[in-house]
Amino acid sequence: MHIHEEAARCLLCADAPCSKVCRKSDPARAIRAVRFGNESLARQWVSEADDSELEAAEKACIHYDYPIRIRELVKSLPEVTDGGKTGLPSLAIEFCGIHCENPFFLASSAVCTNYDMVSRAFDAGWAGVFYKTICMQEIKEVSPRFDAVYENGRSGDFYGFRNMEQLSENPVEMDFDILKRLKRDYPSKVVIASIMGQKEEDWIELAKMAEAAGCDAVELNFSCPQMRLSGMGSDVGQNSELVTFYTSFVKRNVKIPVIPKMTPNVTHISQPAMGAYFAGADAISAINTIKSVTLGEGADVSGSHTTSGYSGRAVKPIALRHVLEMAKNPIMKNIQYSGIGGIETWRDALDFIQLGCRNVQVCTAVMQYGNRIIDDLILGLQNYMASHGIGSLDELVGELLPQFLLPHDLDRDTIVFPKVDRDKCIGCGRCYTSCMDGGHQAISFGEDRQPRVNGAKCVGCLLCRLVCPSGAISPAKRIPKRD
């Protein structure tokens, strides 16, 4: 069984019926571990279950199509040497001089709009919050305000998310009272106010209110892509001078760290980022959502459409590109980064950390799956560090930056050919079709339904590896190109 395909079918039920009928196991938790990148640790939640209990769990499954094959899935899980319970390192890290118990924060968004939401997240294990952006203007939202892009038309599990929501609808005084109470009740958690002004006085007043409320830092939202008022959101983030001015105004008026949030809706993110850097910013958050158009059924507002922000796992490569551009900028030294964009699993978070981020912010994944994903984020990153002998998260920050070169500096004198594992190959011919119609016609496919690579034609693009559904194609040893 392909455990990832079966786990992807799971509805991730609240109060999962499959686990409720079990006395010795938690199959829902095991499946969730597979779903969020911890397949090597999943067996610990079903290690004591016998076949009768797993059969009962399978019968209790409420999947709309056919039940998750829990018994087969459990049998296919890898063994866990120590249950993932011992010798796990701390994920503590410093960010702008603030102690964080782990690098996982809620992003300023719909996932943190009131005290109860944030307190539940803190109780679940999230280290901090960038609270939903506070402004002086009256906010009136539209309905509906969300849309999604699904894989193969399947509802429930989207990879792209469109968001027309703006800022906090609460009165300013209410939001700062919430932040004050959060910091009082959760002193070990990091509470950061996100603010947005329309003029200099707004930015200064809001920042001072954040400091007076006891916030650990203030984030300057220069990046919301769907503000209905001019001179706000991404209107600012696309203007390097305004970024510099507003960052400077705030820095001169508060003592807590100041963290501008960058928009991706620019050609070169380093230009406004350098404006923030020269104004004395302590860190930079990136990225906010990407301006987009989706046309999902029922997503119109009284028959009308508009551009709005796009997020979800589809935007992660774009977010990483922007973070990389800033982190590789030789001018911007001694500034820290908070990474945002498409983070669902601990592997996603690790990518941002390895490109220089000291924490990551999550929104869309929480909206889709809930605060419970923090369990796998923490466990997965801890297990990765333990298995690689890494004792401190600091060791991972920016470790991949030296490996990123300009295109003209890449190795062009060697080649990597594809290697086919005949035991894994199922004879579907996907590699042949893609190579013939989208590659270099280097794969033949005969009556025995076995692909064969023609080394004289193969250019080592490895498109075949990417389309193979069974994982039967892997890179061979890198060798010098023939003249």
N, C-alpha and C positions, 0 to 999 in steps of 0.2 A: 504493500500500500504506500502511496505517496502521502505522507502525513500532512504536508503543508496544504495540499489540495483539499484533503478532507477537513482539516481545521478551518480552512477558508470558508467552508460551507456553514460552519457553526454560526448561529444567530447571536451568540454572546448574550444570552438571556439574563435579565435581572432575576436574582433569586432563582438560579437555574434549576429547573425540575429534575434534570439528570443527577445533580449532586444532592438534591433534597432527599432522594430515595436511598442514598448510600450512607452507611454507618462508618465505613472504614476508609473511604476515599472521597476525592473531590475531582471527578472527571472534568467538570467545567473549568476548574483552575488549571488542570493539565493541558486542556485544549487551548486555553488562553495563552499559556506559556509558549506553546508551539506557534500560535498566531503572531505573537509579538517577539519572536526571535530567541526564545529560550528552550528550544526543542531538546537540547542536551540535558536540561534540568527538569523536564516535565514529568518524568516517571515518579518522582518523589511523592506526587500527590495521588498516585494510584498504585503505589507499591504493595499495599496490603489488601487490595481488592481481589476477590475471587471472581470466577467467571459468572456465577449467579448474580452477584451484585452488579457487575458491569452489564449483564443482560437486562437487569431491571432498570438500570440507568438508560440504556438504549431504548427500552420501551417507553420510558418517561419523556423522551425527547419530543419536543413539540414542533419540529421543523415542518414548514408548510409543504415540503415536497416528500422527502423520505428521511427517516432518522439518520443522524450521524452514526457511522459505524464505529461506535465507541470501543467495542471489544477488539476489532482488528487494529484500530488506531493505537490502542494501548500496547498490544503485542508488538507493534512496529516501533515503539519508542526506544531510543538507546538507553542503555543502563547508565545510572548515575553513580559515580564512585563514592561521593560523600554526601549526596543529597543536596549539594549546594548550600550547606548550612554552616560549614566550618571554614575558618581561615580567610574570611572575606574582608578585604581592606575597606577602610573608611573612604567615603566619597567627599569628605569635607574639602572646601576650597575657599580661598579668599577672592572676593570680587569688589574692586574699588575700596579695599581695606575693610570690607564687611565679611564677617564669617558666615559661610553658607554650609549647612549640614550636607547638602548634595547640590549638584548643578541644575536641578530641575525646577523650573518656575512656570507658573501660569502666565500666559501672555495677556497683555491688555486687550480685553475683548469681552464677548458675551459670557465667557466662562467665569468671570469675576466681577459681578455687578452689585453684590450686596454682602453683608456680613456672613450670612449662613453659607453661601456658596464657598467663600474663601475659607471659612473655618472648617468645613467638611474636607476641603482639599488639604489643608494643613494637617488635620487629623489623619488623613490617608497617607501622608508622607511627603507631600510637596514641600520644597525648602523655602519657597517664597512666591510673591505675587507682584506682577506689574499690574496694578489695579486699573480697571477700565477708565479710559481717558476722561478727565474732568475739564469742563469748560464753563465760561460765563454765559454762553448763549443758550437759548431755549432749544432743546432737541425734540424734534417730532419725527418719529420713524415711520416707514412705509410698511405695508402688509400685502403680500408676503415679502420678506426681505432676504431670503436665502434661496439658492438653487444649487444643484449638484450635477456632476458628470460621472456617469457610472461605466463600469467595464461590461461590455456585452449586454448593455441594457438592463443589468441586474440591479434591482433596487436594494437599498439598505446599506450597501458597502460602496461608498464613492471614493474616487481617487482625486477628484477636483471639486472644490467648494467655492461657490460665489456668494459674496456677503455684501449686502447693501446697508448693513447697520452702521451707525455713526458713533456717537459718544454717549457717555452716561446721561440718562434722562433724569437722574436724581438732582435735587437742589444741591448746590455746591457745599453748603454747610453740612448736609446729611452725609455726603461722601467723605468729607474729611473727619467727621465724627466716627464713621465706620472704620476708617484707617487708624484713627487714634485707639479705638477699642480693640482692633486686631493686634496692634503692637502691644497693647497692655496685656491682652489675654494670651498672646503667643510671642513672648519676648525673644525666643530663640529663632523665630522665623524672620525672613527678610520681607519688609513691607515697603514697596516702592510706588509712589504716586505718579501716574501718567497724566500730563496736563497738556492743554492746547489753548493758546490765546489767539486773539485777532489783532492785537496791537501790543506795544511794549508794556503798557501798564497791566494788561491781563496776565502776561507771562510772569511778571514780577510778583503780582499779588497772589497768584495761584501757587507759585513756588514757595513763597513765604508761608502760606497756609499749610502747605505740605510739611515744611520744616517744623512749624508750630505743632502740628498733629503728631510729631514724633516719627515721621517716615524716615527710613534709612537712606533714601535717595529719591531723586525726582527724574522722571523720564520726560523728555520734550517730544511730543508727537508732531513731527514735521512731515508726516507721511500718509495720513488717512486719504485714500483715493476717492472718496465719495462725499466730501463735505459740500453742502448746498450753499455755503457762504464763501465768497472769495477771500483770499488772503489767509486761508487756513489749510491745514493738512498738507497734502502733497504740493499745493501751490507754494508753500514755504520750502519744502524739501527739494524742489527743483531749482531753487534760487540760492546759490552759494552765499550771496551777500546777506540775505535774510537769515539763513542758518547761522552765519557768523554773528550777526547783530543780536538775534534773540538768545543764542547760547551765551553770548557775552553779558547781556543784560541779567540773565538769571544767575550766572556765575558770580557776578559782583554783589548779588543781593542775598545769597544763601551760602551756608557753609557745608551743607550735605552734598554728596556727589551728584553731578549733573550728567545725564545720559541722553543725548539726542537720538531719536529713532529715525533711521534713514528710509527713504522711499526707493523702491527698485525701478520706478518709472522714469529713469534717466539713462543716458547712454553710458556715462562713466560715474559710478557711485563715489569714487574717490574725490571728485570735485566738491560736492557739498560736504562730504565727510571731512575733507581738509579744512573747510570753513569752520566746522565744529571743533576740529583739533586745534586750530590756531586761536580759537576763542577760549580754549582751556577746558574743553570737555574731559570728563574723567573716563568715560567709556562711550561706546556706540552700540545701539541696538540695530540689528538688520536681519531680515528685511520685513517691511510691512507687505500688505497684499499687492498683487499685480493687477493693474487695470485690465479689464477683460469684458467680453460679451458672452453670455450663455443664453440659450433660447429653449430652456426646458419647458415642458408642458406645464401650464399652471403657474409659471414663475413671473408672469407679467403683473404690473400694478395698474389695475383698472384699464387694461388693454395697452399699456405703455411699457417701454423698456428703457434702460439706460446702461452706461458702463459702470462697473463696480469692481470691487476687489476679489481676486482669485487666490485661493490658498489650498491646502491639502498636500498629500504626498507628491502630486504632480509638479509642484513648484520647487521641490528641494534642490534639484541640480542648479536652478537659477539662483536660489538663495546662496548656495555654496559658492557659486561664481562671484557674487557680489562680496561675500565675506573674504574670499581669496584676494580679490582686487585690493581691498583695503589693507588686509594683513600683509600683503607683499609690497605695499607702498613704502619705499625707504624713508620718506619724509615723516610718516606718522609713527613715531616711535613712542614707547611707553604709554600707549593707550590700550585699554582693554575692550573686549567685544562680548556681546550677548547675542547668540545666534537664534534666528527664527526662520521657519519656513519648511513645512512638510515633515516635521518630526513626529514619528509614530513609535518607533522602536529604539532600543538602546543603541543599535548600530547606527541609526540616523543621528542620534545625539553625538556618538563618538566621531562621526565624520566632521561635525561642526567643531568639536573640541580639538581634533587633530589639525584643523585649519586655523586655530588660534583663539577660539571662544572659551571663556572661563565659566559660562553657564549657557543654558539653552531655554527658550521659552516655547510653550506648547499651547495651542488653541484648538485647531480643527480636530485633532485626534481626541481631545477631551470632549468636544461637542459630540463626536461620533460614538465614542466608546466609554466615556466617563472617567472620573478621577482614578479608577482602579488600575489604569495602565501604569501608574507610578510603581506598582509592585514589580512589574517586569522591566521597567526602565532601570530601577535601582539594582535588582538582582542580576540582570544581564550585564550591566557595566561593571559591577563588582566581580562577577565571575570572569569576565574578560581580563580584568586587571590581575586577578589571582592566578589565572592560567598563564599569563605572560610575565609573572614575577614583578608586577608594577605595584609599588607600595603607596604611591601618592598620585592623585589626579593631575597634579601639576606636571608630572612627567609626560603626560599625553598632550598638553596644551601646545598646539603649533608644531607637533613633531613631523607632520607631513609637508610643511611649507618648503623645506629645502628640495623636495622631490618635484616641485612644480617649476617647469622651465617654459620659456617661450617656444612656440612651434618650431622655429628654425634651429633650436638647440637640441631637439630630440634626435635619438639614434635612428639613422636612416640607412645603416650599413648592415643590419642584421634582419632576420625574418623568423617568425614563429608559425609553423604549419599546424593545422588541426590534426588531432589524434582521435580516432574513433574506438570507443570501448564496445566491442562486439556483444559483450554480455548485457550491456545496458541498452543497446540499440534495439528499437522495436520495429524498425523498417517502415516508418511512416513516410519517409521521403521529403520531409520538410526542408532539410538541408539542401537537397538536390534542387527543389523548386526555387528556393531563395537564391541559391548560387547561380542557377540558370537565368533567372529573370531579374535579379537585382545585384548579382555579383560578377564573377569572372569565368563562368562556365567551366569550373574546375572539378566538379563532382559528377560522376556517372552513377546511374541507378538502374540495375538490371532486373531480370526476372526473379532473382533470389532476394530482391528487396534489400540489398545491402549497399550503402553508399561507398564509393571509392574515390579517393582524392588523387587528382592528376597534379603531381608536383611541378610539372613544367608550366602549367597554367595558373596554379594557386599563387596568390600574392600575399597570403597571410593576413587577410582582413578579419578573419574569424567571424564573419556574419553567420556562418553555419552553427557555431557554438551558441550564438545568442538565440537562434530560432529553434534549437533542438529541445523538444518538450521533455525528454527523459534524462537529460544531463549526460548523454553518451559521448559528447564531443568536448575535448579539453585541449589546451595548448600543449604542443610538444616542446622539446628543448629549443631554446633560441640558438640559431646558427648564423654564420656569415652568409650574406647574399651571394649568389653566383654571379659572376661577371656576364 
